[in-house]
Amino acid sequence: MINSITVSELYDLRETIASELLEGVTYPWESLPKIHDFIIRLGESLPKDIYEERGEHIWVAKSARVAATACLNGPVIIDEEAEVRHCAFVRGNAIVGKGAVVGNSTELKNVIIFNKVQVPHYNYVGDSILGYKSHMGAGSITSNVKSDKTLVVVKGDGIRIETGLKKMGAMLGDYVEVGCNSVLNPGTVIGRNTNIYPASMVRGVIPAGSIYKKASEIAEKR
């Protein structure tokens, strides 16, 4: 079961500019404290015919579309063909993948957003990693700090891993669909190809290829 939450099981690393960072860790959340320095190092090496530096440690692909009302704080990389819409707030330490959509009033902080991810409407994504073609429905958020402010522990069937992190949101595998107005609690890990019902309160490890209705009702996809 522990193997199910490793980087290699959750993600296709061909679908992110952050592959080198993730290849260096076993569990995806281990990369969270390293995002800041990785972006600065990678950004300085990006080809200038494809990317332009729009501010201190803010690299945006020339083919990306960024609304004039969006706020970008570095370090950040917006990859090719990505779209950052009206009033999006990128607080820093963010990698937005190729063809990804960051929607109106969506806030990002310390995240890796893989290629083709959609966080299109009123989402908060903090201290999280969203895999290839994952999608968060309108109003769904990652909660990244426990109410008692203790360190986050990843828990599941046969799993208990102390992360050592005060802030950790959710790790979404490739092709995960999160329904509208859902809350992903600190330390949530969702396996590939899983669907989360709208208005769900999710915590712990959710197996790949599942349909999550509630904690006591998780069905295997057929």
ROSE-4610 file (N, C-alpha, C; in Angstrom, 1 decimal, always signed):
// ROSE-4610
residu = [M/M/M/I/I/I/N/N/N/S/S/S/I/I/I/T/T/T/V/V/V/S/S/S/E/E/E/L/L/L/Y/Y/Y/D/D/D/L/L/L/R/R/R/E/E/E/T/T/T/I/I/I/A/A/A/S/S/S/E/E/E/L/L/L/L/L/L/E/E/E/G/G/G/V/V/V/T/T/T/Y/Y/Y/P/P/P/W/W/W/E/E/E/S/S/S/L/L/L/P/P/P/K/K/K/I/I/I/H/H/H/D/D/D/F/F/F/I/I/I/I/I/I/R/R/R/L/L/L/G/G/G/E/E/E/S/S/S/L/L/L/P/P/P/K/K/K/D/D/D/I/I/I/Y/Y/Y/E/E/E/E/E/E/R/R/R/G/G/G/E/E/E/H/H/H/I/I/I/W/W/W/V/V/V/A/A/A/K/K/K/S/S/S/A/A/A/R/R/R/V/V/V/A/A/A/A/A/A/T/T/T/A/A/A/C/C/C/L/L/L/N/N/N/G/G/G/P/P/P/V/V/V/I/I/I/I/I/I/D/D/D/E/E/E/E/E/E/A/A/A/E/E/E/V/V/V/R/R/R/H/H/H/C/C/C/A/A/A/F/F/F/V/V/V/R/R/R/G/G/G/N/N/N/A/A/A/I/I/I/V/V/V/G/G/G/K/K/K/G/G/G/A/A/A/V/V/V/V/V/V/G/G/G/N/N/N/S/S/S/T/T/T/E/E/E/L/L/L/K/K/K/N/N/N/V/V/V/I/I/I/I/I/I/F/F/F/N/N/N/K/K/K/V/V/V/Q/Q/Q/V/V/V/P/P/P/H/H/H/Y/Y/Y/N/N/N/Y/Y/Y/V/V/V/G/G/G/D/D/D/S/S/S/I/I/I/L/L/L/G/G/G/Y/Y/Y/K/K/K/S/S/S/H/H/H/M/M/M/G/G/G/A/A/A/G/G/G/S/S/S/I/I/I/T/T/T/S/S/S/N/N/N/V/V/V/K/K/K/S/S/S/D/D/D/K/K/K/T/T/T/L/L/L/V/V/V/V/V/V/V/V/V/K/K/K/G/G/G/D/D/D/G/G/G/I/I/I/R/R/R/I/I/I/E/E/E/T/T/T/G/G/G/L/L/L/K/K/K/K/K/K/M/M/M/G/G/G/A/A/A/M/M/M/L/L/L/G/G/G/D/D/D/Y/Y/Y/V/V/V/E/E/E/V/V/V/G/G/G/C/C/C/N/N/N/S/S/S/V/V/V/L/L/L/N/N/N/P/P/P/G/G/G/T/T/T/V/V/V/I/I/I/G/G/G/R/R/R/N/N/N/T/T/T/N/N/N/I/I/I/Y/Y/Y/P/P/P/A/A/A/S/S/S/M/M/M/V/V/V/R/R/R/G/G/G/V/V/V/I/I/I/P/P/P/A/A/A/G/G/G/S/S/S/I/I/I/Y/Y/Y/K/K/K/K/K/K/A/A/A/S/S/S/E/E/E/I/I/I/A/A/A/E/E/E/K/K/K/R/R/R]
num = [1/1/1/2/2/2/3/3/3/4/4/4/5/5/5/6/6/6/7/7/7/8/8/8/9/9/9/10/10/10/11/11/11/12/12/12/13/13/13/14/14/14/15/15/15/16/16/16/17/17/17/18/18/18/19/19/19/20/20/20/21/21/21/22/22/22/23/23/23/24/24/24/25/25/25/26/26/26/27/27/27/28/28/28/29/29/29/30/30/30/31/31/31/32/32/32/33/33/33/34/34/34/35/35/35/36/36/36/37/37/37/38/38/38/39/39/39/40/40/40/41/41/41/42/42/42/43/43/43/44/44/44/45/45/45/46/46/46/47/47/47/48/48/48/49/49/49/50/50/50/51/51/51/52/52/52/53/53/53/54/54/54/55/55/55/56/56/56/57/57/57/58/58/58/59/59/59/60/60/60/61/61/61/62/62/62/63/63/63/64/64/64/65/65/65/66/66/66/67/67/67/68/68/68/69/69/69/70/70/70/71/71/71/72/72/72/73/73/73/74/74/74/75/75/75/76/76/76/77/77/77/78/78/78/79/79/79/80/80/80/81/81/81/82/82/82/83/83/83/84/84/84/85/85/85/86/86/86/87/87/87/88/88/88/89/89/89/90/90/90/91/91/91/92/92/92/93/93/93/94/94/94/95/95/95/96/96/96/97/97/97/98/98/98/99/99/99/100/100/100/101/101/101/102/102/102/103/103/103/104/104/104/105/105/105/106/106/106/107/107/107/108/108/108/109/109/109/110/110/110/111/111/111/112/112/112/113/113/113/114/114/114/115/115/115/116/116/116/117/117/117/118/118/118/119/119/119/120/120/120/121/121/121/122/122/122/123/123/123/124/124/124/125/125/125/126/126/126/127/127/127/128/128/128/129/129/129/130/130/130/131/131/131/132/132/132/133/133/133/134/134/134/135/135/135/136/136/136/137/137/137/138/138/138/139/139/139/140/140/140/141/141/141/142/142/142/143/143/143/144/144/144/145/145/145/146/146/146/147/147/147/148/148/148/149/149/149/150/150/150/151/151/151/152/152/152/153/153/153/154/154/154/155/155/155/156/156/156/157/157/157/158/158/158/159/159/159/160/160/160/161/161/161/162/162/162/163/163/163/164/164/164/165/165/165/166/166/166/167/167/167/168/168/168/169/169/169/170/170/170/171/171/171/172/172/172/173/173/173/174/174/174/175/175/175/176/176/176/177/177/177/178/178/178/179/179/179/180/180/180/181/181/181/182/182/182/183/183/183/184/184/184/185/185/185/186/186/186/187/187/187/188/188/188/189/189/189/190/190/190/191/191/191/192/192/192/193/193/193/194/194/194/195/195/195/196/196/196/197/197/197/198/198/198/199/199/199/200/200/200/201/201/201/202/202/202/203/203/203/204/204/204/205/205/205/206/206/206/207/207/207/208/208/208/209/209/209/210/210/210/211/211/211/212/212/212/213/213/213/214/214/214/215/215/215/216/216/216/217/217/217/218/218/218/219/219/219/220/220/220/221/221/221/222/222/222]
x = [+0.8/+0.0/+0.9/+2.0/+2.8/+3.4/+3.6/+4.1/+3.1/+1.8/+0.8/+0.9/+1.6/+1.6/+3.0/+3.8/+5.1/+5.0/+6.0/+6.0/+5.8/+6.5/+6.4/+5.0/+4.2/+2.9/+1.9/+2.1/+1.1/+1.2/+2.5/+2.7/+3.5/+3.1/+3.9/+4.8/+6.1/+7.0/+7.4/+6.9/+7.1/+6.2/+5.3/+4.2/+4.4/+5.7/+6.0/+7.4/+7.6/+8.9/+9.7/+9.0/+9.6/+10.0/+10.2/+10.5/+11.8/+12.8/+14.1/+13.9/+13.1/+12.8/+12.1/+11.1/+10.3/+11.1/+12.0/+12.8/+13.7/+14.0/+14.9/+14.3/+13.0/+12.3/+11.5/+11.1/+10.3/+8.8/+8.5/+7.1/+6.9/+5.9/+5.8/+5.9/+5.4/+5.4/+6.8/+7.8/+9.1/+9.7/+9.1/+9.6/+9.1/+8.1/+7.5/+8.5/+9.4/+10.3/+11.4/+11.4/+12.5/+12.0/+10.7/+10.2/+10.8/+10.9/+11.4/+12.8/+13.7/+15.1/+15.1/+14.3/+14.3/+13.8/+12.8/+12.3/+13.3/+14.0/+15.0/+16.1/+16.6/+17.6/+17.2/+16.0/+15.5/+15.2/+14.6/+14.2/+15.4/+16.5/+17.6/+18.2/+17.8/+18.4/+17.4/+16.2/+15.1/+15.5/+15.2/+15.6/+14.8/+15.5/+14.9/+14.1/+14.2/+13.3/+11.9/+11.8/+10.5/+9.9/+10.7/+10.3/+10.8/+10.1/+10.5/+10.4/+11.3/+11.3/+10.5/+9.4/+8.5/+8.7/+9.5/+9.8/+10.8/+11.1/+12.1/+11.7/+12.4/+12.1/+10.7/+10.2/+8.9/+9.1/+9.0/+9.3/+8.0/+7.6/+6.3/+6.6/+6.1/+6.3/+5.6/+6.2/+5.6/+4.3/+4.1/+2.8/+1.7/+2.1/+1.1/+0.2/-1.0/-1.9/-2.1/-1.7/-1.9/-2.7/-3.8/-4.7/-4.0/-4.3/-3.7/-4.1/-5.2/-5.6/-5.1/-4.3/-3.7/-2.5/-2.3/-1.1/-0.1/+1.1/+2.1/+3.2/+3.5/+4.6/+5.6/+6.9/+7.9/+8.3/+9.0/+9.4/+8.3/+8.1/+7.1/+7.5/+7.0/+7.2/+5.8/+5.4/+4.2/+4.6/+4.3/+4.8/+4.0/+4.4/+3.9/+2.4/+1.6/+0.2/-0.7/-0.1/-0.9/-1.8/-2.9/-3.8/-4.0/-3.7/-3.9/-4.9/-6.1/-7.3/-7.4/-8.5/-8.8/-8.7/-8.0/-7.9/-7.3/-6.6/-5.9/-4.8/-4.4/-3.4/-2.4/-1.3/-0.2/+0.8/+0.8/+1.5/+3.0/+3.5/+4.9/+5.1/+6.4/+6.8/+5.8/+5.5/+4.5/+5.0/+4.7/+5.0/+3.7/+3.4/+2.1/+2.5/+2.0/+2.4/+1.9/+2.3/+1.9/+0.4/-0.3/-1.7/-2.6/-2.0/-2.8/-3.7/-4.8/-5.7/-5.8/-5.4/-5.6/-6.7/-7.8/-9.0/-9.2/-10.3/-10.7/-10.7/-10.0/-10.0/-9.4/-8.7/-7.9/-6.6/-6.3/-5.0/-4.1/-2.8/-1.8/-0.7/-0.1/+1.0/+1.8/+3.1/+4.0/+3.4/+3.3/+2.6/+3.4/+3.1/+3.5/+2.2/+1.9/+0.8/+1.2/+0.9/+1.4/+0.7/+1.2/+0.6/-0.9/-1.7/-3.1/-4.0/-3.5/-4.3/-5.3/-6.5/-7.4/-7.8/-7.6/-8.1/-8.8/-10.0/-10.5/-11.4/-11.9/-13.0/-12.9/-12.4/-12.5/-11.8/-10.6/-9.9/-8.8/-8.5/-7.3/-6.5/-5.2/-4.3/-3.0/-2.7/-1.5/-0.8/+0.6/+1.5/+1.0/+0.7/+0.1/+0.8/+0.5/+1.0/-0.2/-0.5/-1.6/-1.1/-1.4/-0.9/-1.6/-1.0/-1.4/-2.9/-3.5/-4.9/-5.8/-5.3/-6.3/-7.1/-8.2/-9.2/-9.9/-9.9/-10.6/-11.8/-13.0/-14.3/-14.4/-15.3/-15.5/-15.6/-14.8/-14.9/-14.2/-13.6/-12.9/-11.6/-11.1/-9.8/-9.0/-7.7/-6.8/-6.7/-6.9/-6.6/-5.2/-4.3/-2.9/-2.3/-3.2/-2.7/-3.7/-3.3/-4.2/-4.7/-5.9/-6.5/-5.7/-5.1/-4.3/-2.8/-2.5/-1.2/-0.1/-0.4/+0.6/+1.0/+2.1/+2.7/+1.8/+1.8/+0.9/+1.4/+0.4/+0.7/-0.2/+0.4/-0.3/-0.8/-2.1/-2.7/-3.6/-3.6/-4.4/-4.4/-5.0/-5.1/-3.7/-3.1/-1.8/-0.7/-1.1/-0.1/-0.2/+1.0/+1.1/+2.5/+2.6/+3.9/+3.9/+4.8/+5.0/+5.8/+5.2/+5.8/+6.9/+6.8/+7.6/+7.2/+6.1/+5.7/+4.5/+4.6/+3.4/+2.4/+2.9/+1.9/+2.1/+1.0/+0.9/-0.6/-0.9/-2.2/-2.5/-2.7/-3.1/-2.2/-1.9/-1.2/-2.2/-2.5/-3.4/-2.7/-3.0/-2.3/-2.9/-2.3/-2.8/-4.3/-5.0/-6.4/-7.3/-7.0/-8.0/-9.0/-10.3/-11.4/-11.9/-11.9/-12.4/-13.7/-14.8/-16.1/-16.2/-17.1/-17.3/-17.4/-16.9/-17.0/-16.5/-15.6/-14.9/-13.8/-13.5/-12.3/-11.4/-10.2/-9.1/-8.3/-8.4/-7.8/-6.3/-5.5/-4.1/-3.6/-2.7/-2.2/-3.0/-3.9/-4.7/-3.8/-3.9/-3.2/-4.3/-4.5/-5.5/-4.8/-5.0/-4.4/-5.0/-4.2/-4.6/-6.0/-6.6/-7.9/-9.0/-9.0/-10.0/-10.9/-12.2/-13.2/-13.7/-13.8/-14.3/-15.6/-16.6/-18.0/-18.0/-18.9/-19.0/-19.3/-18.9/-19.1/-18.6/-17.5/-16.9/-15.9/-15.8/-14.7/-13.8/-12.6/-11.7/-10.4/-10.0/-8.7/-8.1/-6.8/-6.1/-5.8/-5.5/-5.1/-6.3/-6.6/-7.7/-7.1/-7.5/-6.9/-7.1/-6.1/-6.3/-7.5/-8.0/-9.2/-10.4/-10.7/-11.8/-12.8/-14.0/-15.0/-15.3/-14.9/-15.1/-16.4/-17.3/-18.6/-18.6/-18.0/-17.8/-16.8/-16.3/-15.2/-15.6/-16.9/-17.3/-17.8/-17.7/-18.2/-17.3/-16.3/-15.4/-15.4/-15.9/-16.1/-15.0/-14.7/-13.7/-14.4/-13.7/-14.2/-14.2/-15.2/-15.3/-15.3]
y = [-1.2/+0.0/+1.3/+1.2/+2.4/+2.8/+1.8/+2.0/+2.8/+2.7/+3.4/+4.9/+5.4/+6.9/+7.5/+6.7/+7.2/+8.0/+8.8/+9.6/+8.8/+7.7/+6.8/+6.3/+6.0/+5.5/+6.5/+7.8/+8.8/+9.6/+9.8/+10.7/+10.2/+10.8/+10.6/+11.8/+11.6/+12.8/+13.4/+12.8/+13.4/+14.6/+14.7/+15.8/+16.9/+17.2/+18.4/+18.9/+20.2/+20.8/+20.5/+20.1/+19.8/+18.4/+17.6/+16.2/+16.0/+16.8/+16.6/+16.7/+17.6/+17.8/+16.5/+16.1/+14.9/+13.6/+13.5/+12.3/+12.1/+13.2/+13.1/+12.8/+12.5/+12.1/+10.8/+10.2/+9.0/+9.4/+10.2/+10.7/+12.1/+12.4/+13.8/+14.9/+14.8/+16.0/+16.3/+15.4/+15.7/+16.8/+17.0/+18.1/+19.5/+19.6/+20.9/+21.9/+21.6/+22.6/+23.0/+22.3/+22.5/+23.3/+23.6/+24.2/+25.6/+26.4/+27.7/+27.8/+27.0/+27.0/+26.4/+25.4/+24.7/+25.6/+26.4/+27.3/+28.4/+28.9/+29.9/+29.3/+28.1/+27.5/+27.1/+26.6/+26.2/+27.4/+28.4/+29.6/+30.3/+30.4/+31.0/+30.3/+29.0/+28.3/+28.1/+28.7/+28.5/+29.3/+28.7/+29.4/+30.7/+31.7/+33.1/+33.2/+32.3/+32.4/+31.9/+31.1/+30.6/+31.2/+31.6/+32.2/+33.6/+34.5/+35.8/+36.0/+36.8/+37.1/+38.4/+38.3/+39.5/+40.3/+39.8/+40.4/+39.5/+39.9/+39.1/+37.7/+36.8/+35.3/+35.0/+35.7/+35.4/+35.1/+33.8/+33.4/+32.9/+33.5/+33.2/+32.8/+31.7/+31.3/+32.4/+32.7/+33.7/+33.2/+31.9/+31.4/+31.3/+31.6/+31.5/+32.8/+32.7/+33.8/+34.2/+35.4/+35.8/+37.1/+37.1/+38.3/+39.4/+40.6/+41.8/+42.0/+41.4/+41.5/+40.4/+39.5/+38.4/+38.9/+38.4/+38.8/+37.6/+37.9/+36.8/+37.3/+36.5/+36.8/+35.7/+36.1/+35.1/+34.4/+33.3/+32.7/+31.9/+32.0/+31.3/+31.0/+29.9/+29.5/+29.2/+29.9/+29.7/+29.1/+27.8/+27.1/+27.4/+26.8/+27.1/+26.8/+27.6/+27.5/+27.5/+27.8/+27.9/+29.1/+29.1/+30.3/+30.6/+31.9/+32.4/+33.5/+33.3/+34.1/+35.3/+36.0/+37.2/+37.0/+37.9/+38.0/+36.7/+35.9/+34.8/+35.4/+34.7/+35.2/+34.1/+34.2/+33.3/+33.8/+33.3/+33.9/+33.6/+32.7/+32.4/+30.9/+30.5/+29.1/+28.2/+28.6/+27.9/+27.6/+26.3/+25.9/+25.5/+26.2/+26.0/+25.4/+24.1/+23.3/+23.8/+23.1/+23.4/+23.1/+24.1/+24.0/+24.0/+24.3/+24.3/+25.6/+25.5/+26.6/+27.0/+28.3/+28.8/+29.9/+29.6/+30.4/+31.6/+32.2/+33.5/+33.3/+34.2/+34.2/+33.0/+32.2/+31.0/+31.5/+30.9/+31.2/+30.0/+30.2/+29.1/+29.6/+28.6/+28.9/+27.6/+27.6/+26.5/+25.2/+25.2/+24.1/+23.7/+22.5/+22.0/+21.6/+22.3/+22.0/+21.4/+20.1/+19.4/+19.9/+19.4/+19.8/+19.5/+20.4/+20.2/+20.1/+20.5/+20.6/+21.8/+21.6/+22.7/+23.0/+24.2/+24.8/+26.1/+25.9/+27.0/+28.0/+27.7/+28.6/+28.6/+29.7/+29.9/+28.8/+28.4/+27.3/+27.9/+27.2/+27.5/+26.2/+26.3/+25.2/+25.6/+25.1/+25.4/+24.2/+24.3/+23.2/+21.9/+21.8/+20.7/+20.4/+19.1/+18.8/+18.1/+18.7/+18.2/+17.5/+16.2/+15.5/+15.8/+15.2/+15.4/+15.3/+16.3/+16.4/+16.2/+16.5/+16.5/+17.8/+17.7/+18.9/+19.1/+20.3/+20.6/+21.5/+20.9/+21.6/+23.0/+23.7/+25.1/+25.1/+25.9/+26.1/+25.0/+24.0/+23.0/+23.5/+23.1/+23.7/+22.6/+22.9/+22.1/+22.9/+22.2/+22.7/+22.3/+23.2/+22.8/+22.9/+23.3/+23.4/+22.8/+21.9/+21.3/+22.4/+22.2/+23.2/+23.3/+22.2/+22.3/+22.7/+22.9/+23.4/+22.3/+21.1/+20.0/+19.6/+18.8/+18.4/+17.4/+17.5/+16.7/+15.2/+14.3/+12.8/+12.3/+11.5/+10.9/+9.5/+9.3/+8.1/+7.4/+6.1/+5.3/+3.9/+3.0/+1.6/+1.0/+0.8/+0.3/+1.3/+2.6/+3.6/+4.6/+5.0/+6.1/+6.7/+7.9/+8.5/+9.9/+10.2/+11.5/+12.3/+13.4/+14.2/+15.2/+15.6/+16.6/+18.0/+18.1/+19.4/+20.0/+21.2/+21.9/+22.2/+22.5/+22.8/+21.8/+21.1/+20.1/+20.0/+20.3/+20.1/+18.8/+18.6/+17.4/+17.0/+15.7/+15.2/+14.5/+15.0/+14.4/+13.7/+12.4/+11.7/+12.2/+11.6/+11.9/+11.6/+12.4/+12.2/+12.2/+12.8/+12.9/+14.0/+13.7/+14.6/+14.9/+16.2/+16.6/+17.4/+16.9/+17.6/+19.0/+19.8/+21.1/+21.2/+22.2/+22.6/+21.5/+20.7/+19.7/+20.3/+19.7/+20.1/+19.0/+19.1/+18.1/+18.5/+17.7/+18.1/+17.8/+18.4/+18.3/+16.8/+16.5/+15.1/+14.2/+14.7/+13.9/+13.5/+12.2/+11.7/+10.9/+11.3/+10.6/+10.0/+8.6/+7.9/+8.3/+7.8/+8.1/+7.7/+8.4/+8.0/+7.9/+8.7/+8.6/+9.8/+9.6/+10.7/+11.0/+12.2/+12.7/+13.3/+12.8/+13.4/+14.9/+15.7/+17.1/+17.2/+18.3/+18.6/+17.6/+16.9/+15.9/+16.5/+15.9/+16.2/+15.0/+15.2/+14.1/+14.2/+13.1/+13.1/+11.7/+11.6/+10.3/+9.9/+8.6/+8.1/+7.4/+7.9/+7.4/+6.5/+5.3/+4.4/+4.9/+4.5/+4.8/+4.0/+4.6/+4.0/+3.8/+4.8/+4.8/+5.9/+5.7/+6.7/+7.0/+8.2/+8.6/+9.3/+8.6/+9.2/+9.8/+9.1/+9.5/+8.5/+8.9/+8.0/+6.6/+6.3/+5.0/+4.3/+5.0/+4.5/+4.9/+4.1/+4.3/+3.1/+3.3/+2.2/+2.1/+0.9/+0.7/+0.9/+1.6/+1.8/+0.6/+0.4/-0.8/-0.4]
z = [+0.0/+0.0/+0.0/+0.7/+0.8/-0.6/-1.4/-2.8/-3.6/-3.2/-4.0/-3.9/-2.9/-2.7/-3.0/-3.8/-4.2/-5.5/-5.7/-6.9/-8.2/-8.3/-9.5/-9.7/-8.6/-8.8/-9.1/-8.6/-8.8/-10.1/-10.6/-11.6/-12.8/-14.0/-15.2/-15.3/-14.9/-14.8/-16.2/-17.3/-18.6/-18.8/-17.8/-18.0/-17.0/-16.7/-15.9/-16.1/-16.0/-16.1/-14.8/-13.8/-12.5/-12.3/-13.4/-13.3/-12.5/-12.7/-12.0/-10.5/-10.0/-8.6/-8.0/-8.7/-8.2/-8.3/-9.3/-9.4/-8.2/-7.5/-6.4/-5.0/-5.0/-3.8/-3.9/-2.8/-2.9/-2.8/-1.8/-1.7/-2.1/-2.8/-3.5/-2.5/-1.3/-0.4/+0.0/-0.1/+0.2/-0.7/-1.8/-2.7/-2.3/-1.5/-1.2/-0.6/+0.3/+0.8/-0.2/-1.3/-2.3/-3.5/-3.6/-4.8/-5.0/-4.0/-4.1/-4.8/-4.3/-4.9/-6.3/-6.5/-7.8/-8.8/-8.6/-9.6/-10.0/-9.0/-9.3/-10.1/-9.8/-10.5/-12.0/-12.1/-13.4/-14.2/-13.6/-14.4/-15.0/-14.3/-14.9/-16.1/-16.3/-17.4/-18.6/-18.4/-19.4/-20.7/-21.9/-23.1/-23.3/-23.6/-23.8/-25.0/-26.0/-27.1/-26.9/-25.7/-25.4/-24.1/-23.2/-21.9/-21.8/-21.1/-20.8/-19.3/-18.7/-17.3/-17.1/-16.5/-16.4/-15.0/-14.2/-12.9/-12.2/-11.0/-10.3/-10.1/-10.7/-10.6/-11.0/-12.1/-12.7/-14.1/-14.5/-15.9/-16.5/-17.6/-18.3/-19.7/-20.2/-21.6/-22.5/-23.6/-24.5/-25.1/-25.1/-25.6/-24.6/-23.3/-22.2/-22.3/-21.8/-21.7/-20.2/-19.8/-18.4/-18.4/-17.8/-17.7/-17.0/-17.5/-16.9/-15.5/-15.0/-13.6/-12.8/-13.3/-12.5/-11.7/-10.6/-9.8/-9.7/-10.2/-10.1/-9.2/-8.1/-7.2/-7.4/-7.6/-7.8/-6.5/-6.6/-7.8/-8.4/-9.8/-10.5/-11.9/-12.4/-13.8/-14.4/-15.4/-16.2/-17.5/-17.7/-18.9/-20.1/-21.2/-22.5/-22.6/-23.3/-23.6/-22.4/-21.2/-20.0/-20.0/-19.2/-19.2/-17.7/-17.4/-16.0/-16.1/-15.6/-15.9/-14.9/-15.1/-14.4/-12.9/-12.2/-10.8/-10.1/-10.9/-10.3/-9.4/-8.3/-7.3/-7.2/-7.8/-7.6/-6.6/-5.4/-4.3/-4.3/-5.2/-5.2/-5.0/-5.4/-5.3/-6.1/-7.3/-8.1/-9.5/-9.9/-11.3/-11.9/-13.0/-13.7/-15.0/-15.3/-16.4/-17.7/-18.8/-20.1/-20.3/-20.9/-21.2/-19.9/-18.8/-17.5/-17.5/-16.7/-16.5/-15.1/-14.8/-13.4/-13.5/-12.9/-13.2/-12.4/-12.6/-11.9/-10.4/-9.7/-8.3/-7.6/-8.4/-7.9/-7.3/-6.2/-5.5/-5.4/-5.8/-5.7/-4.8/-4.1/-3.2/-3.0/-3.3/-3.1/-3.7/-5.0/-5.7/-7.0/-7.4/-8.7/-9.4/-10.5/-11.3/-12.6/-12.8/-13.9/-15.2/-16.4/-17.6/-17.7/-18.3/-18.6/-17.4/-16.2/-15.0/-15.1/-14.5/-14.5/-13.1/-12.7/-11.4/-11.8/-12.4/-13.2/-12.5/-11.3/-10.7/-9.1/-8.6/-7.1/-6.3/-6.7/-6.0/-5.2/-4.0/-3.3/-3.3/-3.8/-3.9/-3.2/-2.0/-1.3/-0.9/-1.0/-0.6/-1.1/-2.4/-3.0/-4.4/-4.9/-6.2/-6.9/-8.1/-8.9/-10.2/-10.4/-11.5/-12.8/-13.8/-15.2/-15.4/-16.0/-16.4/-15.2/-14.0/-12.9/-12.9/-12.2/-12.3/-11.0/-10.5/-9.3/-9.7/-9.3/-9.6/-8.9/-9.3/-8.8/-7.3/-6.6/-5.2/-4.4/-5.0/-4.2/-3.8/-2.7/-2.1/-1.4/-1.3/-0.4/+0.9/+2.0/+3.3/+3.7/+4.0/+4.1/+5.5/+6.5/+7.9/+8.8/+9.7/+10.7/+11.7/+12.2/+13.1/+14.4/+14.8/+16.0/+15.8/+14.5/+14.0/+14.3/+14.5/+14.6/+13.2/+13.2/+11.9/+11.2/+9.9/+9.1/+9.0/+9.2/+9.1/+7.9/+7.0/+6.0/+6.5/+6.5/+7.1/+6.0/+6.1/+5.2/+5.7/+5.0/+5.3/+5.3/+6.5/+6.7/+6.5/+6.5/+6.2/+7.4/+7.9/+8.8/+8.6/+7.9/+7.6/+8.1/+9.0/+9.5/+8.5/+8.0/+7.0/+7.5/+8.8/+9.3/+8.8/+8.2/+7.6/+8.4/+8.7/+9.3/+8.2/+7.0/+5.9/+4.8/+4.5/+3.4/+3.0/+1.8/+1.3/+0.8/-0.5/-1.1/-2.3/-2.4/-3.5/-4.4/-5.6/-6.5/-7.7/-7.9/-9.0/-10.3/-11.4/-12.7/-12.9/-13.6/-14.0/-12.9/-11.8/-10.6/-10.9/-10.6/-10.7/-9.3/-8.9/-7.6/-7.9/-7.3/-7.5/-6.8/-7.3/-6.8/-5.3/-4.7/-3.3/-2.3/-2.8/-1.9/-1.2/+0.0/+0.8/+1.0/+0.5/+0.7/+1.9/+3.0/+4.2/+4.2/+5.1/+5.2/+5.1/+4.3/+4.2/+3.3/+2.5/+1.6/+0.4/+0.1/-1.1/-1.9/-3.2/-4.0/-5.2/-5.4/-6.4/-7.8/-8.8/-10.2/-10.5/-11.5/-12.1/-11.0/-10.0/-9.0/-9.1/-8.8/-8.8/-7.4/-7.0/-5.7/-5.9/-5.2/-5.4/-4.9/-5.5/-5.1/-3.6/-3.0/-1.6/-0.6/-1.0/-0.1/+0.8/+2.0/+3.0/+3.0/+2.4/+2.1/+3.0/+3.6/+4.3/+4.1/+4.3/+4.2/+2.8/+2.6/+1.3/+0.6/-0.6/-1.4/-2.5/-2.7/-3.7/-5.1/-6.0/-7.4/-7.9/-9.0/-9.7/-8.9/-8.0/-7.1/-7.4/-6.8/-6.7/-5.3/-4.8/-3.4/-3.2/-2.5/-2.2/-0.8/+0.2/+1.6/+2.2/+3.3/+3.9/+4.1/+4.3/+4.5/+3.2/+2.1/+0.8/-0.3/-0.5/-1.6/-2.5/-3.8/-4.7/-5.7/-6.1/-7.1/-8.5/-9.4/-10.7/-11.5/-12.4/-13.2/-14.7]
